[in-house]
């Protein structure tokens, strides 16, 4: 799997050319993929620079760092600036390693280090199936590996062609959404409205996130109104966050609670002024993913779900909300939920209505 995935990343998701520098960051458990990325980058004439962290290194830094918690050294900035392409591989041996770190300390780190990332068009976030991620999802390692393999379309005869087909299907969905003024999300505990006129929709087809399968935009900053309950649990800051309920008025969170992980949620909202605004609305289109795993990179792409991100908006959407955070939270529409656009049903019970989107799988 590692050779197939490395080739797919460097041929489709984040291509590199001769003379370019590829920066790859991952925990050591992803070494099979890192080895193949190193080999494949060299074969293309690119220079691969691997930054491997030992298990728990990030959590240890968050716990022990003094001034560096809120100070980004110049060498880190220079490394990112000098890299032509950046691939970050999520491969934690222990996804819960940071669970003991105080939420306020996490927020301080986010404020300082949140901007240290290459711009869209130069970076890809991906994953490698580890025993820790499998356990987090409540799955055996072989079952989790099969899920991840399918999410990358590596079970298809031509994975790159399958991604291009999904990209075309999502482009058709975007053409329908571009003229929409207002979106409404209704589900158990949820009735939320927002305006999106004049905003750009982005086709997330496996470039910046890999795997992918979503289209997203940023709602008008003062337009989000109503109540929403996010029913898919996620792992954030090394801890479970479940049963999040938010109330919005004029685009801002005015009430917030979580059945689990409430302290993390409150610290997140206190990060900065923009953390209480919405930076993204996304619609999942990957119907090859059928179950939640706790990993946002996968779960926000599930066909039949929508997600909101608190915090930073992506420039490509035209959104103007600014924050050191970007925290995605997911609503599952597959159990009676409805998404409407200017009163027209886009999807119901997680299934798209005719004329909106056809899964090419």
C-alpha positions as CSV (number, residue, x, y, z in Angstrom):
1,X,0.0,0.0,0.0
2,X,2.8,2.4,0.9
3,X,4.3,2.5,-2.6
4,X,0.9,2.9,-4.3
5,X,0.0,5.7,-1.9
6,X,3.4,7.5,-2.3
7,X,3.0,7.5,-6.1
8,X,-0.6,8.7,-5.9
9,X,0.4,11.5,-3.6
10,X,3.3,12.7,-5.8
11,X,1.6,12.1,-9.1
12,X,-1.9,13.4,-8.3
13,X,-2.3,15.1,-4.9
14,X,0.9,17.0,-4.5
15,X,3.1,16.7,-7.6
16,X,6.8,17.6,-7.4
17,X,9.1,18.4,-10.2
18,X,12.9,18.2,-10.7
19,X,14.7,20.7,-8.6
20,X,11.9,21.3,-6.1
21,X,12.1,20.6,-2.4
22,X,9.5,18.4,-0.7
23,X,9.1,18.7,3.1
24,X,7.4,15.7,4.7
25,X,6.4,15.8,8.4
26,X,5.1,12.7,10.3
27,X,5.5,10.6,13.3
28,X,7.9,7.6,13.0
29,X,5.1,5.0,12.7
30,X,4.5,6.3,9.1
31,X,8.1,5.2,8.1
32,X,6.9,2.8,5.4
33,X,5.2,5.6,3.6
34,X,8.0,8.1,4.3
35,X,10.5,5.7,2.8
36,X,8.5,5.5,-0.4
37,X,7.9,9.2,-0.6
38,X,11.6,9.7,-0.2
39,X,12.4,7.3,-3.0
40,X,9.6,8.5,-5.3
41,X,10.6,12.2,-4.8
42,X,14.2,11.4,-5.7
43,X,13.1,9.5,-8.8
44,X,11.3,12.7,-9.9
45,X,14.4,14.8,-9.4
46,X,13.0,16.5,-6.3
47,X,14.8,16.8,-2.9
48,X,12.9,15.2,-0.1
49,X,13.4,16.5,3.5
50,X,11.9,14.2,6.1
51,X,11.0,15.5,9.6
52,X,10.1,12.5,11.8
53,X,8.8,12.9,15.3
54,X,9.2,10.2,17.9
55,X,5.9,8.9,19.5
56,X,4.5,11.5,21.8
57,X,6.9,14.3,20.8
58,X,4.2,16.8,20.0
59,X,2.4,16.2,23.3
60,X,5.8,16.5,25.2
61,X,6.5,19.8,23.5
62,X,3.1,21.1,24.5
63,X,3.6,20.1,28.1
64,X,7.3,21.1,28.6
65,X,7.9,24.1,26.2
66,X,8.5,27.3,28.0
67,X,8.7,30.5,25.9
68,X,8.6,28.3,22.7
69,X,5.0,27.5,23.3
70,X,4.1,31.0,22.1
71,X,7.2,31.8,20.1
72,X,7.9,30.4,16.6
73,X,11.7,30.1,15.9
74,X,13.0,31.6,12.7
75,X,14.3,28.2,11.5
76,X,10.8,26.9,11.4
77,X,9.6,29.8,9.4
78,X,12.5,29.5,7.0
79,X,12.0,25.8,6.5
80,X,8.4,26.2,5.5
81,X,9.2,29.2,3.3
82,X,12.0,27.4,1.5
83,X,9.9,24.3,0.7
84,X,8.1,24.0,-2.7
85,X,5.7,21.3,-1.4
86,X,4.7,20.2,2.0
87,X,3.1,16.9,3.0
88,X,2.0,16.3,6.6
89,X,1.2,12.7,7.4
90,X,-1.1,12.0,10.4
91,X,0.2,8.8,11.9
92,X,-0.1,9.0,15.7
93,X,0.9,5.9,17.7
94,X,-1.2,7.3,20.5
95,X,-4.0,9.7,19.4
96,X,-4.7,10.5,23.1
97,X,-1.1,11.6,24.0
98,X,-2.1,15.2,24.5
99,X,-5.2,14.5,26.5
100,X,-3.6,15.7,29.7
101,X,-2.6,19.1,28.3
102,X,-4.6,22.0,29.6
103,X,-7.0,23.5,27.1
104,X,-5.8,27.1,27.8
105,X,-2.2,25.9,27.1
106,X,-3.4,24.4,23.8
107,X,-5.1,27.7,22.9
108,X,-1.9,29.7,23.6
109,X,0.1,27.4,21.3
110,X,-2.6,27.7,18.5
111,X,-2.4,31.5,18.7
112,X,1.3,31.5,18.1
113,X,1.8,28.6,15.8
114,X,-1.4,28.6,13.9
115,X,-0.1,30.7,11.0
116,X,3.0,28.5,10.5
117,X,1.6,26.6,7.5
118,X,2.3,26.7,3.8
119,X,-0.5,28.3,1.7
120,X,-3.1,26.2,-0.1
121,X,-1.6,25.0,-3.3
122,X,1.6,23.9,-1.6
123,X,0.5,21.7,1.2
124,X,-1.3,18.3,1.6
125,X,-2.6,16.8,4.8
126,X,-2.9,13.0,4.6
127,X,-2.7,10.0,6.9
128,X,-1.2,6.6,7.5
129,X,-3.2,3.8,9.2
130,X,-1.7,3.2,12.6
131,X,-2.7,0.8,15.4
132,X,-3.6,3.9,17.4
133,X,-5.9,5.3,14.8
134,X,-7.6,1.9,14.4
135,X,-8.1,1.6,18.1
136,X,-9.5,5.1,18.2
137,X,-12.0,4.2,15.5
138,X,-13.0,1.0,17.4
139,X,-11.7,-1.2,14.5
140,X,-9.1,-3.9,14.0
141,X,-6.0,-2.9,12.2
142,X,-6.8,-4.9,9.1
143,X,-10.3,-3.4,8.9
144,X,-9.1,0.1,9.4
145,X,-6.4,-0.4,6.8
146,X,-9.1,-1.5,4.3
147,X,-11.2,1.5,5.2
148,X,-8.2,3.8,4.6
149,X,-7.2,2.0,1.4
150,X,-10.8,2.5,0.0
151,X,-10.8,6.1,1.1
152,X,-7.8,6.8,-1.1
153,X,-9.4,4.9,-4.0
154,X,-6.5,2.5,-3.9
155,X,-9.0,-0.4,-4.4
156,X,-9.9,1.0,-7.9
157,X,-8.1,0.0,-11.1
158,X,-6.9,3.6,-11.7
159,X,-7.1,5.6,-8.4
160,X,-6.0,8.9,-10.1
161,X,-8.8,8.5,-12.7
162,X,-11.3,7.9,-9.9
163,X,-10.2,11.1,-8.2
164,X,-10.6,13.0,-11.5
165,X,-14.1,11.6,-11.9
166,X,-15.0,12.7,-8.4
167,X,-13.6,16.2,-9.1
168,X,-15.9,16.5,-12.2
169,X,-18.9,15.4,-10.2
170,X,-18.1,17.9,-7.5
171,X,-17.6,20.6,-10.1
172,X,-21.2,20.0,-11.3
173,X,-22.5,20.3,-7.7
174,X,-20.6,23.6,-7.4
175,X,-22.3,25.0,-10.5
176,X,-25.7,24.3,-8.9
177,X,-24.6,25.9,-5.6
178,X,-23.0,29.0,-7.1
179,X,-26.3,30.8,-7.5
180,X,-27.7,29.9,-4.1
181,X,-28.4,32.7,-1.6
182,X,-29.3,30.8,1.6
183,X,-28.7,27.3,2.9
184,X,-30.6,25.7,5.7
185,X,-29.6,22.6,7.7
186,X,-32.3,20.7,9.6
187,X,-31.7,17.6,11.7
188,X,-32.4,16.4,15.3
189,X,-31.5,19.4,17.5
190,X,-30.5,21.5,14.5
191,X,-32.1,24.3,12.5
192,X,-29.5,26.6,11.1
193,X,-29.6,29.1,8.3
194,X,-26.8,31.0,6.6
195,X,-26.2,33.1,3.5
196,X,-23.6,32.3,0.9
197,X,-24.3,34.6,-2.0
198,X,-21.2,36.1,-3.5
199,X,-18.9,33.5,-1.9
200,X,-16.8,31.0,-3.9
201,X,-17.2,27.3,-3.6
202,X,-14.0,25.1,-3.5
203,X,-13.7,21.7,-5.1
204,X,-11.8,19.6,-2.5
205,X,-10.8,16.7,-4.8
206,X,-7.7,15.3,-3.0
207,X,-5.2,18.0,-3.3
208,X,-5.0,19.9,0.0
209,X,-6.7,17.1,1.9
210,X,-6.0,13.5,0.9
211,X,-8.2,11.6,0.9
212,X,-11.0,14.1,0.3
213,X,-14.5,14.4,-1.1
214,X,-16.2,17.6,-0.3
215,X,-17.2,21.1,-1.6
216,X,-16.9,24.0,0.8
217,X,-17.4,27.7,1.1
218,X,-17.5,30.4,3.8
219,X,-20.9,31.8,4.9
220,X,-21.3,35.6,5.2
221,X,-19.8,36.4,8.5
222,X,-23.0,37.9,10.1
223,X,-25.5,35.5,8.6
224,X,-25.4,32.3,10.6
225,X,-28.5,32.0,12.7
226,X,-30.0,29.2,14.8
227,X,-29.1,26.1,16.7
228,X,-26.9,23.2,15.7
229,X,-26.0,19.8,17.3
230,X,-23.0,18.0,16.0
231,X,-23.6,14.3,16.3
232,X,-20.4,12.8,15.0
233,X,-17.8,12.7,17.8
234,X,-14.3,13.9,16.9
235,X,-10.9,13.6,18.6
236,X,-9.4,17.1,19.1
237,X,-6.5,18.1,21.3
238,X,-6.0,14.4,22.3
239,X,-9.5,14.1,23.8
240,X,-13.0,13.2,22.6
241,X,-15.4,16.0,21.9
242,X,-19.0,14.7,21.7
243,X,-22.5,16.2,21.6
244,X,-21.5,19.7,20.8
245,X,-24.4,22.2,20.8
246,X,-24.0,25.7,19.5
247,X,-26.4,28.6,19.2
248,X,-25.6,31.4,16.7
249,X,-26.9,34.9,16.5
250,X,-25.7,37.3,13.8
251,X,-22.9,34.8,12.9
252,X,-21.5,34.5,16.4
253,X,-21.6,31.7,18.9
254,X,-23.7,32.9,21.9
255,X,-24.2,29.6,23.6
256,X,-21.9,26.5,23.6
257,X,-21.8,23.2,25.4
258,X,-20.5,19.7,24.8
259,X,-21.5,16.4,26.5
260,X,-17.8,15.4,26.5
261,X,-14.9,17.7,26.0
262,X,-16.7,20.8,27.1
263,X,-13.5,22.4,28.7
264,X,-11.7,21.9,25.4
265,X,-14.6,23.6,23.5
266,X,-14.7,26.6,25.8
267,X,-11.0,27.1,25.6
268,X,-11.2,26.8,21.8
269,X,-13.9,29.5,21.7
270,X,-11.7,31.7,23.9
271,X,-8.7,31.5,21.6
272,X,-9.5,34.8,19.9
273,X,-12.4,36.9,18.6
274,X,-12.7,34.9,15.4
275,X,-13.0,31.6,17.1
276,X,-16.7,32.3,17.7
277,X,-17.4,32.9,14.0
278,X,-17.8,30.4,11.2
279,X,-15.0,30.1,8.7
280,X,-16.4,27.2,6.6
281,X,-19.4,25.2,5.6
282,X,-18.6,21.9,3.9
283,X,-20.7,19.2,2.2
284,X,-19.3,15.7,2.3
285,X,-19.5,13.7,-1.0
286,X,-17.3,10.6,-0.4
287,X,-19.9,7.8,-0.2
288,X,-17.0,5.3,0.0
289,X,-16.7,6.4,3.6
290,X,-19.7,5.1,5.6
291,X,-18.8,5.2,9.3
292,X,-17.2,7.7,11.7
293,X,-13.7,7.2,13.0
294,X,-13.1,10.2,15.1
295,X,-10.5,11.5,12.7
296,X,-11.9,14.8,11.1
297,X,-9.8,14.4,8.0
298,X,-11.9,11.3,7.1
299,X,-15.2,12.0,8.8
300,X,-15.9,15.4,7.4
301,X,-15.8,13.8,3.9
302,X,-18.5,11.2,4.6
303,X,-21.2,11.4,2.0
304,X,-24.5,12.5,3.7
305,X,-22.8,14.8,6.2
306,X,-22.2,18.5,6.4
307,X,-19.7,20.3,8.6
308,X,-19.0,23.8,10.0
309,X,-15.6,25.1,11.0
310,X,-15.2,27.5,13.8
311,X,-12.5,30.1,13.2
312,X,-10.3,30.8,10.2
313,X,-11.9,31.1,6.7
314,X,-9.9,30.0,3.7
315,X,-9.0,32.9,1.4
316,X,-10.1,30.9,-1.7
317,X,-13.8,31.1,-0.5
318,X,-13.8,34.9,-0.1
319,X,-14.5,34.5,3.7
320,X,-13.0,37.1,6.0
321,X,-13.2,35.5,9.4
322,X,-9.7,35.4,10.9
323,X,-8.6,33.2,13.8
324,X,-5.7,31.0,14.9
325,X,-8.1,28.0,15.0
326,X,-10.0,26.1,12.3
327,X,-12.1,23.4,14.1
328,X,-14.4,21.3,12.0
329,X,-17.6,19.9,13.6
330,X,-19.8,17.4,11.8
331,X,-23.6,17.0,11.4
332,X,-24.8,13.6,10.1
333,X,-27.9,14.0,7.8
334,X,-28.3,10.3,7.2
335,X,-30.9,10.0,10.0
336,X,-33.6,12.3,9.0
337,X,-31.6,15.4,8.2
338,X,-32.3,17.8,5.3
339,X,-30.2,20.3,3.5
340,X,-32.0,23.0,1.5
341,X,-30.8,25.7,-0.9
342,X,-33.2,28.7,-1.2
343,X,-36.0,26.3,-0.2
344,X,-35.1,23.5,-2.6
345,X,-34.1,20.2,-1.1
346,X,-30.5,19.4,-1.9
347,X,-30.3,16.2,0.1
348,X,-32.5,14.3,2.5
349,X,-31.6,11.5,4.8
350,X,-28.0,11.9,3.4
351,X,-29.0,11.2,-0.2
352,X,-28.7,13.9,-2.8
353,X,-31.7,14.8,-4.9
354,X,-31.6,14.3,-8.6
355,X,-29.7,17.0,-10.5
356,X,-27.4,17.9,-7.6
357,X,-24.7,15.3,-7.3
358,X,-24.1,11.7,-8.5
359,X,-21.5,9.6,-6.8
360,X,-19.1,8.3,-9.5
361,X,-18.1,5.2,-7.5
